[in-house]
């Protein structure tokens, strides 16, 4: 399948950049994590640690919901159910919220399973993944508002670590790792 359209070239380069930067951030962040982790020994401690990180990961979703609420308040016709025009700010905020719900659900499943297989210093990958998730979602949102084509980086950057660690978990469940 040839990539001839300039928009496809921009999207492909954004995807490759999203993959590269997500893996680079997670790797470097995990190696040079500057904070002390709490004492985490039991599965309950691990799940509590993940739940603390998920509170932070949900912040872009809360921000998007607030943006939708504010946008509807500013446009009283939207409060009455006026049809959205595709590409309007309200439409973009709603799409961001919907996409972030899906991404956050996958992120929760991935972190919940991943944390059970990590011990000691390897647990620092959890806050690093959370920080990257927040950055990627906020980039996706900002790029969508400015130029929808450039949101591809944020989308790839969000999905790459989730898919990588989900595949890693699945191979681990199958006894292949």
Secondary structure as UniProt FT lines:
FT   HELIX           6..31
FT   HELIX           43..57
FT   HELIX           59..74
FT   HELIX           76..79
FT   TURN            80..81
FT   TURN            86..87
FT   HELIX           89..114
FT   HELIX           115..117
FT   HELIX           120..123
FT   HELIX           124..146
FT   HELIX           148..150
FT   HELIX           151..173
FT   TURN            174..175
//
